[in-house]
């Protein structure tokens, strides 16, 4: 017979309708999720879906952001959480000078309403959240490594935090290898739970009309969606522009996103000509742009498991991406056709040209991509893995 105590949950905290202790009863957990920030991004989408999924199961969930909460269009994740009745608070830590204040804020929240388990996401949350949880006497603390970013000082701080965590969840097998080899995390204290996607959000989508941005309706568009940053390899797209979007053809390159390289990338695009390349700002919804494109290109230098790749594959589109962390696992047996060696502009251009010249191959790969995501990365499946892991740890 199940009892709430067996799951590390105080019986007095369980809602009255769930105080039964029959064998089929769903255990209720008290979980705090900590993340660096809540602007729209891959890790931020994951923690939002996780909070909503746990909440729907009847668990008590709170979400804490180390940085200030976003406003305007970027607040959509915060709005979803609050609409569902989930507590969302910020430590207002937007600079290193406020790190101690953020640590005290988290520790105070943990003590005031003690969770059974704390889960941290991303570098700053791992550092501040794990130490605050341990200081507050939280018995179970789980960190998460979402990207294999190899920076010496960053890695040193993260190693210290991971040693204090009970377990570390990694977003891909490649990131798990990085966590073991570089961050020195013990093999018996790491697991992999990949990213997921809601397939219905990328099904039956009306494609964007290219004439809305001044291109012919029958334009053949290669699409990049992501942060305008050195990490994402935008320089490789610039280097190979004559292959990706030859002048005087229907083949175009569209870049969507924001970031530190936004202005210079926009200037470069204007120099190339609007008939070949365009840059659009960050979009709250990208499904229609993906649906209208021929393929997605992502030449990242490092990743964890890029959400935009999942979304393109869920849209039944082929992709051309560097074989960085997570990407190779997503592509599976098609990695030799859709993947290229990280940093190789020539291989990128070769893969794109091969796919753009073969419409039937694009359809076949798109269909296979969709099936692969459906089988291994549906959101309900991934959220179930998180909850089962928490239950196992609390036992």
N, C-alpha and C positions, 0 to 999 in steps of 0.2 A: 504494500500500500504506500502510495506517495505521500510524503508530508513536505510542507514548504521548507522546513528546516533542512531537509536533505539537499535542497538546492541553494543553500546559503541565503535564503530569503526569510526575513522576519515575519512570522505569521500575523502579527498585528498590522503589518503594512499591506496585507492582501485584501483587495476589495471584497465586500461581504458575499457577492455572488460567486466568488471563486474560492471560498474557504473550505469547500468540500475536499476530501482527501481520497477519492476513489482512484483506481488505477488509471483511468483515462483522463484525469484532470490535467490541465495545462499548467505547468509551474509558472509563477509570475516572478520576474526579475526586476531589479532596480539598477538601471544602467545609465551611466553618464558617458556621453560621447564628446571628445575634445578634439578640435581641429584648429589649424593655424588661422584660417579665415573662411568666410562663407560666400565669396564671390563665385560666380558660376564657373566650375571647372570639373575635371574628372573626379578627383578625391572628394570634392564638395558635393557633387551629385551622389556619390556613393554613400556618404554619411547621411545625406538627406533621405535617400531611399531606405537605408538601414534603420534610421530613427522612425520613419513612418511604418515600416514593416513590423518592428518590435512593438510600437504603439498599438497597431492593429491587433496584435496578439494579446494585448492586455498588459504588457510590461510597462513599468514606469520608466520613462525616458526623458533625459534632459540633454540639451546640446549647448556646449560652451565654445565660443570662438575666442581665440587669443587676441586677434585683431578686431578692430571696430567693425560693426555690421555694415554691409553695403546698403546703399539707397538707390532709388530709381529703378531702371530696368534690371540692374544686377542684383536686386533684392529678391528675385523670384524664389530662390530656395528658402530664404528666411520666411517669406510670406507663406509658402506651402507648409512649413513646419508650424508656424503660429496658427494658421487656419485650422490645422489638425488638433490644436490644443497642446502642443508640445512646448515646453519651456525652452526659450532660446535667449542666452545672455552673452555679453561680451566683456572681456577683461580690458578692452580699450587699449591694448598694447600694440602701438603702431611704430615703436622704435625700441632699440635696445635699452634705452634709459628707463623704460617702463616694465622691464622683464621681472624685476623683483615684485613690483606691484601686481603683475599678472599672476605670479606664483602665489602670492598671498590671497588674491581673489579666488583662485581655484581651490586652494586649501580650505579657505573659509566656507565655500559652498559645499565641499565634501563633508566637512564636519557638521554643518547645519542640517544636512539631509543626506545621511550616509548611504552611498550606493553599494550594491553588492559587487559591482565590477565597473572599472573605468577602462574605456577604450580610447586610445589617442591615435590621431591621424596626422601625418606630415611632421617634418623636422621640428619646428618650434613647439608644436603641441606635444610631441614625444618627450622633448626635454623638460618643459615646464609641467606638463600633465603628469608624467610618471613620478617625478620628484614630489610634486604636491600631493599626489595620491598616497604615496608611501609615508610622507610626513603626517598625513591625516589619518593614518591607520587603516587604509583600505586594503582588504585582504587579497583581492584579485585585480591585477592591472595588466592590460594587454596593449602593446605598442603596434604600430603598423608602418611598414616600409613600402612606399608607393612608387619610388623612383630610384634608380641606381646612379645617383649623382656623387661622383667620386671627388670630394674636396677634403683636404687633409684635416683642417680644423673642425669642419662640420662633422666629419666622421668620428673624430675624437670625442666630441660632445655626445654624439648619438650612441657610441659604444658604452659610455658610462650609463646612459639612461636605459639601454636595452638590458644591461646586467641587472638592473633593479626591477625590470618587468618580469611577470610570470611567463609570458609568451610573446612572440612577435609574429604577426600575420603579414605575409608578403603577397603582393598582387600578381606575381608570376614566378615560375620556377627559376628564371634567370635572375630576378630580384632576390629570390631566396638564396641562390648561390652567392650573390654579392653580399647579402646579409651575413652569411656564414664566413666567407673568406675575407671580406674587407672590414666588416663591423664586428667580426669575431663572436658571433652569436652561436651558442651551442646547438648542435644538430637536433637535439631532442626538445628544443624550445622554439622551433620555427614551424610554420605551416603555410600552405598556399591557399588563398581564396581569391579567385580572379575577379575582374570586373564583370558586370552584367548589363543588360540592356532590355528595355521593354520593346519587344518586337512589334507590338501593335502600333507603336508610335512611328514606325517606319514602314507601315504597310498601307497600300492604297493612297499614297500621298500624291496630290496634284503638283506636278513639276513647276518650278518657277519659269516664267516667260522671259527668255533672254532679251527680247525687245525692250523690256522694262529698264535695262541698263545700256541700251543702244547697240546691242548685237543682233545679228540675224536670228530668226526663230530656229533655224536649223544649224546653229553654231555647235561645234563639237568642243565641249569645254572640259578642261582638266582642272580639277578643283583642289585647292589647299585650304584647310580650316585649322586654325591653331593660333598660338601665341607668336607674335612677331618678335622672335628672340633667336639668338645664335644657336641655342639648343635645337631648334626646329629645322635648321639647315636651309633656310630660305635662300642663302647665298648659292646653294647648288641649283636651285630653280633659276636664279638670275644667270648663272654660268651657262645653263643649258637652254636658254630661252629660244634660240634659233631652232632647236629640235622640238621643243614643247609647243611653241606657238609660232610657226614660220610665218613671215610676213606674207600677206595676200592670200591666206588660206582661211578655211572655216574653223581651224583649230585655234582655241583661245586658252588663256590661263587666267583663272580667277582666284584671288587670295582673299580670305575672309578672316578677320581677327583684329586684335589690338596688342600692344606691347611696346617695349623700348625701341624696336626697330621700325615702328609704324611709319614715321615721317620719312626716313631715308628710303624705305621700300616704296612708299607712295611716290616719291620724287623719281625713283628709278622707273616705276610703271608709267608715269607720265612721259618720261623720256623715250620709252619703248613704243608708246602710242596706245591710245585707248582701244584701238581696233584689235590689239594683240593681248594686252594685259590690263586688268583692272583690280583695284583694291577696294573692298567694302569693309566698313567697320564691324565690330563684334555684333553678331545677330543672336537674339534670344532663341530663335528657332532656325535650325539648319536643314531639316528634313527635306524641304522643297528644293533647296539648292542641290543637295545630294541627288535627289530624284532626277533633276534635270541634267546632271553632269554625265560624262562618259565614264570617268573614273576619278578616284581620289588619290592624291599623291601626298606622301608624308616622309620627307627625308631627314628625320630627326637624328641627332647624334647620340642621344640616350633617352630612355623612357622608363616606364614601369609596365604598363599595359594601356596604350592610348585609347581613350574612349571614342575618339572620332573614328578610329579604325573599326571598332565594334559597330558604330552607327552606320558607317558606309557598307560594311559587310551585311548588317541586318537589313539594309536597303537593297540588297541583292546587286551591289555594284562591285566591280573589280577594283583592286587597289594596287598602287606601286609604293612600297615603303622600304626604308632601310631595315635591315635585320637586327634591330636593337632589342632590348629587353621587352618581352611580352609580344612583340610583333611576330617573331618567328613561331611562337606557340600558337598564336591566333591563326596564322596562315596554314600551318600543318603541312600536308604534302604538296601544296601549291606554292610553297615559299620560293622554289626555284624560278617560277614564272612571275610571281608578284613581288618578290623581294630582291634587294640588291645589297651589296657590301656597303656598310656604313661609310659615308664620306665620298663614295665614288659617283661623281656626276655623270661619267660616261655610262656606267651601268644603269643609272636612273633613266637616262635618255633612251638607252637601248630597250629597257622594259616598257617604257611608255610607248615608244614607236611601234614595238611589236604588238601591243594591245590595241593601239589606235588603228592599226592596219587590219585588224581581224575582229569584225563585229560579232561573229558567231562565238569566238573565243571569249569575248567580253561577257556575252550572255551566259555561257557555260560557267565561267569563273564566278560571276555574280550569283548564280543559282547555288553553286557549291558553297560560296561564302555564307549565304543566308542559312543553308542547312546546317553548317558548322556552328554558327552562332545559336541557332535554335536548339541544337543538341547539347551545347556545353555552357552557354552564357545567358540563358534567359534570366530575367531579374528575379522571379519567384524562386528559382533554383538556387541562385547565389545568396539571396537573403536567408533562405532556409539553412544554408551552410553556416552562415554567421551565427544564427540563433542556436543551432545544434552544437556548435563549438562552445558558445557561452555556457549552455546547459551542462555540457561535459566538463568544462573547467570548474564550474561551481559545484558539481558533485564531488 
